[in-house]
Amino acid sequence: MQSHRIKPKKGQESVWDYPRPPRLEDCHKHIQVVFNGITIADTHRAKRVLETSHPPVYYIPPEDIQMEYLMKTPGGSVCEWKGIAQYYSLVVDNKRADKAAWYYSDPTSAFQPIRNYVAFYAERVDACYIDGERVTPQPGSFYGGWITREIVGPFKGKPGSWGW
């Protein structure tokens, strides 16, 4: 059962207008990820994935990430569109966030542009920003979308949304 779509206002996007299969696009907005007082990622060269019912997921080039704070973590997951995801944990001084980020070392052909780019779970770091606006994490603990005032739902991940 699909929940009622929120009609976007001027300057907003509805996740119900995003495609399935998902679309990959360049994003030149200022993206930042902060953990334990350190700006882990800072870029204007991200790529975002747009998929029906999901807020955008932002993938950041490794050159714009302080990779010394990311540690490869055992395990993975499978996306039907992108392939097999691998995970990173973040460690800064005495603070650790397990599986705080993920990447695709060998994505499907449609998603080759995000090969080794890193996406962060907003709920597992201290803060994520898009053009200075602090994002809200996508509901639930599985999906990694970022919600801003420009994005309206309802969003997959809330209780009862698995069947959408």
C-alpha positions, 0 to 999 in steps of 0.5 A: 500500500502506497502512502499519500504523496506530499505535493511538492512546493516551488523549489521542492522535489517529491521522492515519488517523482524519482524513477525506478530503476534509479537515476544517477546524476552529478551534484555540485552542491556543497556536501560535508560530513562531520564526525567527532569534530573532524570534517571527514568529507567536503566536496562540490563533486558528489553524485546523487542517486534518485530512486522512487520513495527514497530521499537522495543518496550522495556519493562522494569521491574518495579524493574529497574524503579524509580516508585515513579515518575510514576502516574497511569493515567485514560484510556487505549487502546487495543492491539490485541496481548497483551491485555488492556494497562494502562498508567502512567504519569511521574511527576518529580518536576514541570515537567509532561508528560501525558501518557508517559508510558504504561503497561499490568497488565493482558496481553494475555498468549503469553505476560505474561513475560511483565506483569507489565513491563513498556514501555516509549514513547521516544517522551514524555520523555527527552531522551531514550538510548540503549547502550548509543545511543539516540533513535529516537521515532517512527513517529506518536503519537500512537506507541511507538517504538524506532529507532536506527542506527541498525533498518531500515524501513520504519516505520508505523506511518508516514503519509500515513502508516496506510494502510500498 
